[in-house]
Amino acid sequence: MYQKLSTLTLYHLEMHIKYNFVYSEYIAPRYKRREFVSGFTGSAGTAIVTENEALLWTDGRYFLQAENQLDENWTLMKDGNPDVLKKEEWLSQKLPDGATVGVDPHLLSLDEWRRISKALKNSGKNLIRVDQNLVDLVWCDLGQPEVPSSNLLALPLSSSGRSWEDKVNDVRERLKKKNAYGFVVASLDEVAWLFNLRGGDIVYNPVFMSYAIVTLDNVSLFIDESRLTNKIKDHLKLTNENGMLKIFPYNGLQEELRKLGQLEKKIWISSRNSCALASLVPEKYLITDISPIASLKAVKNPVEIEGMRNAHIRDGGALCEYLCWLEKNFNTNINEAEAAEKLDKLRSEQDKFVSLSFETISSIGPNCAVIHYKPEMETAKVLSADMYLCDSGGQYLDGTTDVTRTIHLGTPTDHQKETYTRVLKGHIQLARAVFPKGTRGHILDVLARAPLWEIGLEYAHGTGHGVGAFLNVHEGPIGISPKNSEDPPLESGMFLSDEPGYYEDGSFGIRIENIIQVVEKKLKHNYGNRGYLGFEVVTMAPLYKELIVPQLLSTEEVDWINDYHTEVFEKVGSYLRDNNKTNVVDWLKNATSPLG
């Protein structure tokens, strides 16, 4: 690691640039630049490298992981803690007057570019573009992975619910409302959704390297044309001389975008996309509002909703079989990684399974407190009579799942039972929430935290994230978190996670996660004729009754648990019986029996 940093710093000196950002989240191995220079493998974080220092910012999900993975060359900046400077604050306060900060504009969103540039300018410093990524200059000599190129899959209408041509027309309607001529589709999941295509260029995310542009007159897809089989060409109707779609090379986007920028017409590029793309359009013709596809994609159509619900029943069957197996076999010298492999295998046996939706988190005892713990076979702990947390999910042809269950493989302490019950109370309070249309997710976050706050406890991550339909398991533009105040309001047909938790470093951790669907609510009154929304749970897996303190629950909360368990047993039990899993049905019957 130190050698890589030293080499990187030399490149900074040669290019007369002393500081550099390394940033991204859902990426292929070729682009894991932050991991290459730091060793930190978390999905969220920003590295800053200077001549004399190396710092990494990440949020509360990854504090323990980062402490374990960063070596002595790195300083961990615990983003969000009150005594920790934000990135732009650190650069403004710690760098000398007149310092120049270089950044690859392809890796920094327009929002971040504007914020950091303003802060640096106000402190007498400058932010400049570095179009040749400095990490790549080092990495290319040390075996940087190739650009991915997986096979593409065309989704039929029976899976997508709408044709890609209809989706293009939906985007064009949004363009007309904004008085815009074109929209640049730069997010991989948005391209996949728009054209009803899926790929495998990024592990756990069924997307592929591509861009697109939708204008009022044309539709352009930027992709390596060799990837377009005859079946994909038929799906895209490229064999039709009057077809509406044109194919360009993957690296041809910037040239076409420059041409659009010269038309003196409004071009829409979300400010969450890269500064590099936005800079190709004159400022006066640039619209930077949230992506129209992000908003359209978040509201699932009836076919997608049915698929998501069906996928969660099958997924629940796999998880129930795993928990049944785990309780019977945990004391046979099985470690965390072996347990994860067992669950992954059971999930892969389900109908319509494609892949995991993220790497399975399987953790025992103190490792439960590492929020995004990754079990490695060489270092995995052997399971024991302790708290066990499993966070897992699958990609199916009809939906995406994400579920967390915390159980105890021995006898829990009173403190563990109380904290579990309070996490569960917060989970239920969010799941039972009823709210007026127009409400944003951040407003609801307090419901999940309040039971922990009552005794002075908290968790350092968001309460919920959007979920794709056979797409990214973390899907914008919605969420339930104090940080999501600028997200669009929740709408019927959206899917989010409900996942409060509690973690004690070096001891144990708890998280309870279900996927919930936003639905219409018919109430006694309708003040202001706004209409009201609520949630329905789509994850089907039992909670762990042995960790529940019934005395801490209200009558309504007990009823909610019993009603939920009744639904789980009916749906998952029927699925298991159809697949001759009678031993799991017996286990499930006991796991979902009424709470006193």
N, C-alpha and C positions, 0 to 999 in steps of 0.2 A: 504493500500500500504506500509506504513512504517513498519508494522509488518512483511510483506513478506520480505522486504529488510533486516530487522534485522535477521530474521531466515536464510536467504540466506547467510549472512555474517558469521554466526556461522558455517555453513557448510564449508565455505572457510577456517576458522580457523582449524576446525577438520581435514581437508584434507591437511593442510599445503600449501594451494594454496590461494593466496590473491586476484587474479583478474580473471575475467571470461567473455568471450564473449557470447552473445546471438544473433543469426542471422538466418534469412530466409525470404522468400517472399510468394510464393504460398504454403500454408500449411493448413492442417486440424486443427480443434480446439485443438486436443491433443498436437500439436506441437507449439502452439502460446506462446512460452516461453517469448519472449520479451514483449508481451502484458500482460502476467500474472504478471511480476515483475514491469512493468512501468505504465500500463494503456494506453499506446499509441497503437492505433489500425491501424496505417498506414501500407501500404504494403511494405515499404522500410525503413530500419533503423537498427542500431546496438547499443546495450547497453553494457556498460562496468561498472561493479560493483567492487568497491574496499572496503577496510575496512571502509573508511571514506567518500567515494564519490560514486555517481551514475550519469552516464552521458549517454546521448542518442544522437547519430548522425543520422540525416536524411537530405534529400535534400529539395530544394525550394518548391516542391509540398506540403510539409507537415509542413512548419514552423509554420503557424498559428494554424493548428490542434494540433501539439505537444505542443505549448504554452498553449492551452486550456486543454489538457488531462494530462499533467505531473503535479505532485504535487510538494510541496516545497522540497522534498527529491532529486529531479532530476535537473540536469543542461542540458539545451538544447544546443547542438553543431550544429550550422547551417552549415552543410557540403557544401563546395563549396565557402563560403564567404572568402574573402582574409585574414581576421584576425582570422580565425578559424583553429586550428590545425587539421590535419588529425589524424585518430585513432592511427596509428603507431607513429606519431610525438608526440602525447600527452603521450602515454605510455613511449616513449623513454625519454621525457623531464621531466615528472612529477613524475615518479616512482623512488624510491631510487635505488642506485647502487646495483646490485646483485638480484634485484627483479625477482620473477618467475611469469609468466603470464600463467594461465591455460585456455585451450579452448577445447571444445568438437570437435574433428576433423571431426565428421560427419556433422557439421554445418558450417564449414569453407571451402571454395574452396581451391584447391591446389594453385591457383594464390595468393589468399589472405594470405594463410599460408606462402608462400615463401617470400612475400613482408614484412609482419609483423615480421617474424622470423629474416630476414636480418636486419631490422631496430633495433630490440631489441638487437641482438647480437652486432651490431656496437656501441650500447650505454651501453654495459656491463650488459645486462639483458637476460632472457631466456624465450622462448615460449615452453610449454610442453603440451602433450596430457592429457586430462581428459576424459577417456572413459565412466565414469558414469556421466551423465549430472547433474550438481549441482542444477539446477532449478527443474529438475524432482524429486530430493530427497526431496525437500520441497513440491512440488505440489502434489506428490502422496498421501500425507496425507490430502490434502485439496480438493480432488475431481477432479483429472485430468481426462479429457474425455477419452473415449475408442478409440482404433484404429478403423478408419472407415472401413466399408465393404459394399459398395453399390452393386446393381445389375449391371452386365456388359451387354453391347450392342454390337453386331457384326454388322459392316457396310457392306452392300452389295457392289459389284463392281459398281453398279449404283451410289453410293455415294462416294466411295473411289477412283475410277478410276484405281486402280492397286491392284492386289492381294498381300497379305502379303508375299507370297513366292517370288514374283517378287521384292518386296522391300528388302527382305533379300539378294537376288542376287545383287541388287544395292549396298548394304552395302559391300558385299564381293568384288565387283569390286574396291571399294574405299580402302579396306584392301590390295588388291594386289598391288595397286599403291603405297601404303605406305610401302610395304614389311612387313606388319603386319599379325599376325595370328588371333587375336581376338579383338573385340571391346566390351566394357562394356557400356550398355545402362542404365544410372542412372537417367535421367530426365523423369518424369512421362509422359509428353506429347510426348516424343520420343518413349516410349514403346507403348503408345496408337496408335500413328501414324503407327509404324512399323507393328503391328498386326491387324490394322483396327478394333480396339476395343475402346469403350468409357465406362466411368463409372461416378460416382458421389461422389467420396470420398472427394473432395475439392469443396466447394460451388463455383458456377459459372464456374468451370473448369472441363470439362468432362473427368477426368482422374481417375486412380485407383492405389492403393499402389502396386508397383511391381518394379522389375528390369529385365534385360535380358542380355544375353551374346550371341553375334554372332561371331562364329569362321569360319574358312574355312571349317571345318568338321561338326560342330554341331550348333544347336540353342537351347538356354535354356531360359525358362521363370520362374522367381521366384515370386510366388504368392500363396496365401492361396488357395489350391486346392478345398476346399469346395465351392468356388465362381464360379467354372467352371460348368455351367449347361450343359445338353446334347447338347443344341443348340450351346453353346460356344465351346464345345469339337468338334462338327462337323465342325464348322468354322475353328478351329485350326488343324483339321484333326488328332486329338489325337486318334481316333478310328482306324486309319490306321496303321497297324503294321509296315509299311515302312515309316511312317511319319518322318519328319525331325525335329520335335520339342520335347523337353524333358521338363517336369515340375518338379520344385524343390520348396521346402518351401520358403516363402518370406524371412525368416531369414537365408537362406542357401547360400546367395551370397558370403559372405566373405570366407567361406570354399572352395567353387569352385574356387574363384579368387586366393586363395593361391595356389591351385593345378596348375592353369594356370601359375602363376608366377614361378613355378618350372620347366616349360618346356623349359626354356631358349629360348623363342620365343617372338617376339615383341607383346606387348599388348597395345591397344589404349584406354586411359581414358582421356577424355577432362579435361584440367586444370581448367575448370569452375565447374567441379564436385568436390566432397568432398576429402579432404586430406586423410581421413580414407581409402577410396577405393584405391587411388593412392599409398598409402604406402604399400599395399599388393603385389605390383609388384616391383622387383628390379629395381633401377633407370636406369640401362643400357638397360633394356628391355622395358622401359616405353615410349610411345608416348603420348604427351599431347596436340596435335593440336586440333583445334575446332572440335566438334563432326561432323562426316560425316552425321549423320541423321539430325542434325540441318540444315545443308546446303541443303540436299535433301528435307526436309520438307518445307523449306521456299519457294521453287519454286513449285507452284501449277500446277497440271496437268490439261488438258482441262476439265475433269469432275468436278474437284474442282473449277476451274475458273467459269464455268457456274453456279455451285451451289452458289458460293459466290455472284455472280451478281444477281441471282434470290432472294436470301435471303435478299439482300439489298433493292430490290423493295418492298417486303412484309413488311420489317421493316420500310421502308419509309412511307408506307401506315399507319402503326400504329402511327408513329411520327406525320404525318400530321393530323390525326384524333385527336391526343392529342393537338397539337398546336391550331387547330380550336376550340376545346372544351375549352382550357385554355383562349383564348382571350375573349370568351363569358361568362366565369364563374369565372374568377379570383377574382372578387370583391364580391363574395358571402361567404366570411369568410373561404376560403380554405387555409390550411397551406401547407408548403413545403412538408411534409411527405405525406399528403393526395393527393397532386398533383402527387407525385412519384408513389403512389399506383395506381392512375388512369392510368398513362402511363404503368406501369407494367402489369395491367390487359389487356389493349388494345394490348400490345405486345404478351401476352400469348394466345390471341385469333387467332393469325396468324397461318397459315398452317406450319407444321413441327417445331413449336416452342418446345424447350426442357427446357430452363431456361434463366434467365438473364446471360449476360456475365460478369457483375460486378454489384455492388450495385448502383442503380440510384442516381445520383447527381442532386438534385433539390434545387436551392438556390435563394434567393431574396435579393436584395440590398447588404449590407456589406458582407453577407455570400457568395456572388459570388466570393469574393476575397480569400476565403478559397479553394484552388485549388482542393482538394479531399474532399469537404464538405460532411458529412453524415447527412441527416435530421433525427432527432429523434422525434417521435410523441409528447413526453413530452415537448420538447424545441423548436420545429419547429416554425418558424415565419409565421404569416399569410401573404398571398400574398397581395401585394399592388402595386400602380402605380410606379413601380421602375424597375431597371434592373433585368432580370431573366435569369439565366443560367441553362441549363439542359444537362447533360452528361450521356448517357445511351447506352445500347446495349443488344443484345440477342444472345443466342446460338440456332441455328437451325440445323436440321439434315443435311442441305446442306451448312451451312456457319456460320460465326461469324461476328457480327456487332458491331460498336462502333461509335457513332455520338454525336457531341456537337453543340447545337444551343444556341445563346444568343439573347434575344429579350428585348424589353422594354414595360412594361404594362401601361405606362403613356406617358409623354413627356420627351424625353431625352435632356440632356444639350448639348451644342455645343462641350464641351470637350469629353463627352461620344461618340458623333457621330464621332468626329475626330479619337479617339482612336479605335473605332470599325472599321472605314474605313481603318485605317492603319493596323490593324490586318488582315482585309480582303485582303488588297493589298499583304501582305506577304503570306497569304494563296494561293492567285492566282498565285503569282510569283513562288512558289514552284510547284503548280499543272501544270503550263505551262512549267516547266523546260525541256530542252533537253540537254543531256549530253552523252559523249562517254562511251562505254562499259568499264568496269573496274573502274568506279567511285564509291567511297564509300559514304555512306549516309552523313557523317559528312561534306563533301565538300559542300553539298546543303543547309545546315542549315542556312547559312548566308542570303539566298534568302528570307526566311520567317521573319527574324529579321530586315532586312535593313530598311523597311518603319518606324518602331518604332525607330530604332537607329537615323534616320534623325532628330528626335526631342528630343533625349536623353532619350528614354524609352526602356524597356527591359522586358523579362519574365524569370522566374527562373525554367524552366523545358525544357526537350527536345522537339523538334518539331515533332518527329514522332517515332513510334515503329512498329515492325512487327506484323502481325495479323495471327492467325491460321485459318484453315478451319475446323469448328466445333471442335476447340481446344482452347488453351489459347488465350485470347484476347491480351495479351502482349506476343509476341513470338520472341525469338532470331532466328538467331544471328545478325539481321540487325536492323538499326534504323537511325534516322536523328537527330543528336545531336552532339555538340562539343566533347562529351565524347566517341563517337563511332568511333574513328579514327582507331581502330584495327579490326573493323568488316569486313567481306568479302564484295566484291563489289556487287552492286545491279545487279539483273538479271531479264530478262523478266519472268513474271509469279509470281513475288513476290507481296505481298500486305502490305502496310504500312499506318499509319495514317499521316495526314497533319493537325496539330493542334497548330498553334501559338496562343498566348493569351496576355492579359495585365491585371494586377491586382493592385488595389489601396486599401491597407489595411484600413478597416473600412468604405469603401465607395462603391465600385462596382468592378466587374470583368468581363472579356470578354474572351471567347474562341470560336473558330470556327474550327470544326473538321469534315473532310471527310476521308473516306478510299479511297486510290488511288492504282491502279494496275500498276506495271512496264510493259511497252509494247515496242516493237520494233518501231523505227522511220525510215522511208525512207526519206532521205534528198537529196537536190540538189547535195551535195558533200559528200565524205566519206574519209576524210583525214586519211592517214595511214591504210586504210581498217580496221578500228577498229569496225565500226558499232556504231549506236547511239540508245539511249533509251529515253523514256519519260514516262509520266503518263497519265492514264485515271481515271476519278473519278467514283467510283462505289456506293458511298452513294447517295441516292436519297431523298433529302429534301430541301425545299427552304431556302434561306438566308433571313435575315430580312432587307427589303429595307428601312424601316423608320429610320434605324440607319446609312444608307449610305450617305456620302457626295459625290455626283457625280463629283463635281469639282476637287476632289482629285484623281480621277481615270483617267487613260489613256484610249484612244479609245479602245485599245486591251483588257483592263480589263473590260470595260463596255460590250464589245462584248462577253467576256468569261462568264460574269454573265448571260447575256441574253441567250446565247447558252445553258448554264447549266440549266437554268430555263425551257427552252423549252423541254429539255430532261426529266427533272423531271416531268413536266406536262404530257408529252406523256406516260411515263412508269408508274408512280404512279397514274396518273389520270385514265389510262386504268384499272389498278388493282382495284382502288376504285370503278369505275363504275361496274366492274364485281362483286363486292361485295355489290352493292346497297348503296354505301355511297355518294349519290348525293350531300348532303349538304357539305361534305368535298371537293368534286370536285369543287364546286362553290368557296369555300374558297381558294383552291389551285390555281384556275385560276387567282384569284386576287393576290395571293402571288407570283406568277411566271410571272405576266405581265411585259412587257419590262421596263427596267430602262431607263429613259430619257437620 
